[in-house]
């Protein structure tokens, strides 16, 4: 079963020098998007964040979009619960 540790983070296309993102498509067709950086619901992140985020190990909480619903400030275990609930 896939878990948070299996996500591959890359530069976020909307802010390539300061934010990161990873995507995962489940067998049921649903897609998970995990992002962090300035202007995003992550920590570090938010409107006051000016620092660049280069790797996921620098992030405590992530912004997650799953099934067209955005939820902010999710930790790794919260994201793992999404994997567990959607693996076939």
JOQUIZI-V374836 format. One record per backbone hydrogen bond with DSSP energy under -1.0 kcal/mol. CO is the residue of the C=O (numbers start at 1). NH is the residue of the N-H. If there is no record, write none. Layout:
CO,NH
CO,NH
This chain:
3,6
4,7
10,21
12,15
15,18
15,19
18,53
19,12
20,36
21,10
22,34
24,32
26,29
30,26
32,24
33,65
34,22
35,63
36,20
37,40
40,42
40,46
41,73
43,60
43,61
46,39
55,58
56,59
61,43
62,74
63,35
64,71
65,33
66,69
69,66
71,64
74,62
75,79
76,80
77,81
78,82
79,83
80,84
81,85
83,87
